[in-house]
Every structure is written in structure tokens, then in C-alpha cells.
Amino acid sequence: MLLSICIPTYNRHDKLKKTLIDILQAKSQDFEIFVLDNQSAYNINDAINIDDSRLKVKIRNDSVSGPKNCLDCLTYGTGRFVMLLLDKDLITGKQLDYFIFILNSYSYICGGYCLQNRYKSTKKINIIDKEEEKIKKFGYPCRHPSGYFFRKDCLNDVYQECNKGNIQVDNNAFIFDFFQTSISTKGDMMIYDAPLLYTETLEDAQRTKSYTYSSEKNNLYFVPNERLRYFDLFLSHLKTLDMQILIQKKLLHILYSRLLIDITIVYRDIMRNKAICKHNSIESYEVSCNEMLHLLLKAMSHFLSMNVLSISDEEKFLLIKTSFNDTLDKIIIVL
């Protein structure tokens, strides 16, 4: 078995059934679909009612967090590679056959990511083997979870990091970013840039509230305080990786620069988007320039107070200065 498509699900049987029907149109027999139901309010087998030997369904005995259900779902995959697909997203069977062909051709890679919502027929398969390029593409990129895929034996090694407490599982929206960063240190990785995977539309998102994230749960991953918390978690994990200090410092620079963009421009764009806000049960509002400046200063103060790798104060101040100025320039452009 080459590929396991692992779909954690909870109370989305209509979308799930459509996704399953589309995937099972693939001609290949070298894949399976594993669905792990997080105790939905209905019988999942009755709801989907699909008879295909490539489809396997399991109902949990306990109810767990969304990230934990995603993680557990991958453990049941029996393929050489396991891929995560959220139950609200879609893979088409006709395009899956080509992905399986490519994956079989590069079966030595450790993992990768499928870019989403590719509608053009252009097919680009990027194999990343240089360390500096891998940290740019796979160093805690905070991507949408659907589309991550891992070679199962590499993934098993990373599970041990969870057992040691190096990776937080619950309340971790970006758990698979930790996994992919770790796995990228073990060998070559792939960016699959071709039609295959499609995320739910904003119109669909605003009609269904998130079961995992909300202001009431105080876990909205895109708000500045959560971005700062994840930045701290990324740096703590970075220290545990078998990576040259020079590469670690370059990844630190990438992470801090990305943090400043995420808590200002990205945050502003999300809060402007009424569909995303409705999906996450929060009120939309306009993030002002003054608020973005305040957030930049907050991030700078936070970073100065941290014990970061083995960099000197001079290196830290230089990193803050360059990232701060770059972000200010980008803010001015978008205003």
C-alpha cells in the first residue's frame, strides 16, 4: 500500500460523503482512505453508506481535541505514506491517480506538502534537498493542515518527540508544522504543485462554525497572543533538532520576520474578512495602523526578553531592527 488518506471527522457527514465519493473515483488500488470519527452525533457508517474495500472507518471510544484526532488518525494509516485531509476539504479521484504515480516515482522522500486550489493544468514537482531551502519551505510554515504527507517510518520517529514532551499535542493548531520541520531534517522533501486538493469556500465556512477554534475557547490561532505563544513553542522545539547552529539562526530569522507579518498585516486581513470571523464566532473589525504598531513593539519586547538559542545581544538587536523595518515597509505598502 503506497498511500493512506487519513480523514479525521466530526459532525460533517454531508461534506465527508461527497469527498469520499470523489476520492474513490480514482482507478488506483494502491491507496486507502481511513476515517476516524470523533464521536459525531450520528452513526458515521450509516451516514456515509459507502461500500468500497479501499475505505476504512473507525469510531473513537473517547472524544478528544481536533488536533489530537488528526494526529491519531495518521497512526491508523498502513501505507508507506500517510496524508492528512480535513473532512471539510476535497481531493478529486482523477487527479489523485497522478499524485500516486508521482509519489511512487519519488518514494524515497521523507514527506512534503500539496499546494491547494490549483486549477491550472501546470504540474510542478519540486524536490527540496538543500538544508537552507528546506527551512524556508518547511520550517514551521503554519499552513492549512490538509495536504501534509509523511513517510510513515519517518513519522513514527517524530511520534517519539510527542512522547518525550518536545511537541505539544492538545491546543496546537500547527502540530503538523512541528512534524514536518522535524522530518525535513531527515531527508529530501516534496512540494506538490498540481491540481489535487481543494479547501472549502469562504461561503461554506461562514455557514458552519468551527468545532475546534473560537474566542470562547481562547484558542484562535491567528490572534497576536496565540501567534506569540506559537513562536515560543517553535523556538523551544527548534532547540531539540539535529541542525547546524547557522541553519538554526537562519530559521530563527525567518520565524521572527514571519511573526511580525502574522500579527500585523495577516491579522488585519483576517479581521476584515467577515466570513472567517463568522466561522470562528468573533466580530469583524478594522485593525488600525496604531494597533499594528503597538503589536510590533509588543513582539519586539517579547523577543528581547527571551533566551534565544546561542545568539549574542548584538545579533538579536540586528535581527529585530531588520525585521521591524521590513515589516513597517510592507505595512506602508498595503495601507
C-alpha positions in Angstrom: 0.0 0.0 0.0 1.5 3.3 -1.1 -0.8 5.9 0.4 -3.2 6.3 3.2 -5.5 9.3 3.0 -6.4 10.0 6.7 -9.6 12.0 7.4 -10.4 12.9 10.9 -14.1 13.8 11.2 -16.8 15.3 13.5 -20.4 16.1 12.5 -19.7 16.8 8.8 -21.2 13.7 7.2 -22.6 15.6 4.1 -19.2 17.0 3.1 -17.4 13.9 4.1 -19.6 11.7 1.9 -19.1 13.9 -1.1 -15.3 13.9 -0.5 -15.2 10.1 -0.2 -17.2 9.6 -3.4 -14.9 11.9 -5.3 -11.7 10.2 -4.0 -13.0 6.7 -4.7 -13.4 7.6 -8.4 -9.6 7.1 -8.6 -8.6 4.0 -10.6 -5.6 3.1 -8.4 -5.9 0.3 -5.9 -2.6 1.4 -4.3 -4.3 3.7 -1.7 -6.7 3.5 1.2 -8.9 6.1 3.0 -9.0 5.9 6.8 -11.8 7.9 8.5 -11.6 8.4 12.3 -14.8 9.7 13.7 -14.6 11.8 16.9 -17.9 10.7 18.3 -20.2 12.5 16.0 -23.9 12.9 16.8 -24.8 10.2 14.3 -23.6 6.7 13.2 -20.9 7.5 10.7 -21.2 4.2 8.8 -25.0 4.8 8.3 -24.4 8.4 7.3 -21.9 7.7 4.6 -23.1 4.3 3.5 -20.3 3.6 1.0 -19.1 0.0 0.1 -15.5 0.1 -1.1 -12.7 -2.1 0.1 -10.4 1.0 0.0 -12.4 2.7 2.7 -11.9 2.0 6.4 -13.9 3.7 9.2 -13.3 3.7 12.9 -15.3 5.4 15.7 -13.4 6.6 18.7 -14.3 5.4 22.2 -13.5 8.8 23.6 -14.0 12.4 22.5 -10.7 14.3 22.0 -9.5 17.7 20.7 -9.4 18.3 17.0 -5.6 18.2 16.7 -5.4 15.0 18.8 -8.0 13.3 16.5 -5.9 14.4 13.4 -2.8 13.0 14.9 -4.4 9.7 15.9 -5.9 9.3 12.5 -2.5 9.3 10.9 -1.4 6.4 13.2 -4.0 4.1 11.6 -2.8 4.6 8.1 -1.0 1.5 6.8 0.5 3.0 3.6 4.2 3.9 3.0 2.9 7.5 3.1 0.1 9.0 5.1 -1.7 12.2 4.1 -3.9 14.4 6.2 -7.2 15.6 4.7 -9.8 17.6 6.8 -13.4 16.5 6.4 -14.4 19.9 5.0 -11.9 19.8 2.1 -11.8 17.8 -1.1 -9.5 15.6 -3.2 -10.6 14.5 -6.6 -10.0 10.9 -7.7 -8.9 11.6 -11.3 -6.2 13.9 -10.0 -5.3 11.5 -7.2 -4.1 8.9 -9.7 -1.4 11.3 -11.0 -0.3 12.1 -7.4 0.0 8.4 -6.6 2.1 8.0 -9.8 4.4 10.8 -8.7 4.6 9.6 -5.1 5.6 6.2 -6.3 8.3 7.7 -8.5 9.8 9.6 -5.5 9.1 7.0 -2.8 12.4 7.8 -1.1 11.3 11.3 0.1 10.5 11.8 3.7 7.4 13.9 3.2 6.0 17.0 1.7 3.0 19.2 1.1 0.3 19.5 -1.6 -0.4 23.1 -2.5 -4.2 23.8 -2.6 -6.7 25.1 -5.0 -4.5 24.6 -8.1 -6.9 24.8 -11.1 -4.4 25.2 -13.9 -3.1 22.0 -15.6 0.5 23.0 -15.0 2.2 20.4 -12.9 5.3 21.2 -10.9 7.0 18.7 -8.7 9.7 20.3 -6.5 12.1 18.1 -4.7 13.9 20.1 -1.9 17.2 18.6 -0.8 19.3 21.7 0.3 19.1 22.5 4.0 18.7 26.2 3.6 15.9 25.7 1.1 14.2 23.2 3.3 14.0 25.6 6.3 12.4 28.2 4.0 9.8 25.8 2.7 9.2 23.5 5.7 10.4 25.5 8.8 7.2 25.9 10.8 5.2 27.4 7.9 1.8 27.4 9.7 -0.1 26.0 6.7 -3.6 24.7 6.5 -3.4 21.1 7.7 -4.9 19.4 4.6 -2.1 18.4 2.2 0.6 17.4 4.7 2.0 14.0 3.8 4.7 12.0 5.6 6.6 8.7 5.0 5.2 6.6 7.8 8.6 5.4 9.1 9.8 9.0 9.4 6.5 9.9 11.1 6.9 7.2 13.7 10.3 8.7 14.7 8.6 12.0 15.4 5.9 10.5 17.5 8.6 9.8 20.0 9.1 13.6 20.3 5.5 13.8 21.4 6.1 11.1 24.0 9.1 13.0 25.3 7.0 16.2 25.6 9.0 18.0 22.9 5.8 18.6 20.9 2.6 19.8 22.5 -0.4 17.9 21.0 -3.6 19.4 22.5 -4.5 23.0 21.7 -1.9 23.0 19.0 -3.3 24.2 15.6 0.1 23.8 14.0 1.1 20.4 15.3 1.9 19.1 11.8 4.3 22.1 11.2 6.4 20.7 14.1 6.2 17.3 12.5 7.2 18.5 9.0 10.1 20.6 10.3 11.5 17.6 12.2 11.0 15.3 9.3 12.7 17.7 6.9 15.9 17.2 8.8 15.9 13.5 7.9 16.0 13.7 4.1 14.5 15.1 0.9 11.1 16.8 0.8 8.5 17.5 -1.9 6.3 20.5 -2.8 3.5 19.1 -5.0 2.2 22.0 -7.1 -0.5 20.5 -9.3 -4.3 20.2 -9.2 -5.4 17.7 -6.4 -6.7 19.3 -3.2 -9.3 22.0 -2.7 -10.3 23.7 0.5 -13.8 24.7 1.5 -15.0 28.0 0.2 -15.4 31.1 2.4 -19.2 30.9 1.7 -19.2 27.3 3.1 -17.0 28.3 6.1 -19.3 31.0 7.3 -22.3 28.7 7.2 -20.6 26.3 9.6 -19.0 27.4 12.9 -15.6 25.9 13.7 -15.8 23.0 16.1 -12.2 23.4 17.2 -11.4 27.1 17.5 -13.4 30.0 19.0 -13.0 33.1 21.2 -14.8 31.3 24.0 -12.1 28.6 24.0 -9.4 31.3 23.8 -7.5 29.3 21.2 -7.9 31.3 17.9 -4.5 30.6 16.3 -4.4 33.9 14.3 -4.8 36.4 17.2 -1.5 38.1 18.2 -1.2 36.5 21.6 -1.6 33.0 20.2 1.0 33.8 17.4 3.4 34.8 20.2 2.7 31.6 22.0 3.4 29.5 18.9 6.6 31.5 18.3 7.8 30.4 21.7 6.8 26.8 21.1 8.6 26.8 17.7 11.8 28.1 19.3 11.6 25.5 22.1 11.3 22.8 19.5 14.0 24.2 17.3 16.5 23.8 20.1 15.8 20.0 20.1 16.5 19.5 16.4 19.7 18.0 14.9 20.5 21.1 12.9 23.7 23.2 12.5 23.6 26.4 14.6 24.0 28.6 11.5 20.9 26.9 9.9 19.0 27.4 13.2 19.8 31.1 13.3 18.6 31.5 9.7 15.4 29.7 10.6 15.0 32.0 13.7 15.3 35.0 11.4 12.6 33.5 9.1 10.3 32.8 12.1 10.6 36.3 13.7 10.1 38.1 10.4 7.0 35.9 9.7 5.7 36.6 13.2 5.7 40.3 12.7 3.8 39.9 9.4 1.3 37.5 11.0 0.5 39.8 14.0 0.0 42.8 11.8 -0.9 42.5 8.1 -2.2 38.9 8.2 -4.1 39.7 11.4 -5.7 42.8 9.8 -6.7 40.9 6.7 -8.3 38.1 8.7 -10.2 40.5 11.0 -11.5 42.3 7.9 -12.9 39.1 6.5 -16.4 38.7 7.8 -16.7 35.1 6.6 -13.6 33.9 8.5 -14.8 35.8 11.6 -18.2 34.3 11.5 -16.8 30.8 11.1 -14.7 31.4 14.3 -17.5 33.1 16.2 -15.9 36.6 16.5 -16.8 40.0 15.4 -15.1 41.5 12.4 -13.3 44.9 12.8 -10.7 47.2 11.2 -7.2 46.8 12.8 -5.8 50.3 12.8 -2.2 51.4 12.0 -1.7 52.3 15.6 -2.7 48.9 16.8 -0.3 47.2 14.3 2.5 49.5 15.6 1.6 48.5 19.2 1.7 44.8 18.2 5.2 45.3 16.6 6.5 46.9 19.8 5.0 44.1 21.9 6.7 41.4 19.7 10.0 43.3 20.0 9.8 43.5 23.8 8.8 39.8 23.9 11.7 38.8 21.8 14.2 40.8 23.8 13.1 39.1 27.0 13.7 35.6 25.6 16.8 33.4 25.9 17.1 32.6 22.2 19.4 29.8 21.0 23.0 31.0 21.5 22.9 34.3 19.7 24.5 37.4 21.1 22.7 40.6 22.1 24.2 42.3 19.0 22.7 39.6 16.7 19.4 39.9 18.5 19.2 43.7 18.1 20.2 43.4 14.4 17.5 40.8 13.8 14.9 43.0 15.5 16.0 46.1 13.6 15.9 44.5 10.1 12.7 42.6 10.7 11.0 45.6 12.2 12.0 47.9 9.3 11.0 45.3 6.7 7.6 44.9 8.3 7.0 48.6 8.5 7.8 49.0 4.8 5.2 46.2 4.0 2.6 47.8 6.2 3.1 51.2 4.4 2.7 49.5 1.0 -0.7 47.8 1.9 -2.2 50.8 3.7 
